[in-house]
């Protein structure tokens, strides 16, 4: 069965850094769009970033977060720096076959999701 597994979440103080990993069970995911989303209690699921051949980020994390891809390991990373309390959320990775930039920020356009990993930023 195909699956995505996130790891790397935890509790950290404001200003600190964490790196999240998303390991895919299929190497074919290397050619798919991989997205990162987050959801805080009572909030809508929010676009964090995505990677295809290029990378884009949500406005709230741009300049602080970086997405990268290791094709040999079929793994995508989310490096989070200068963390703020408002970054506290469950972080999910997601995959979709389409390589189109259009629609890549919309959760419902993704077909596969990881289980999520909790990131808590204290102040």
Secondary structure, 3 states (H helix, E strand, C coil): CCCEEEECCEEEECCCCEEEEEEECCHHHHHCEEEEEEECCCCCCEEEEEECCCEEECCCCCCCEEEEEEHHHCEEEEEECCCCHHHCEEEEEEEECCCCCCCCCCHHHCCEECCCEEEEEEC
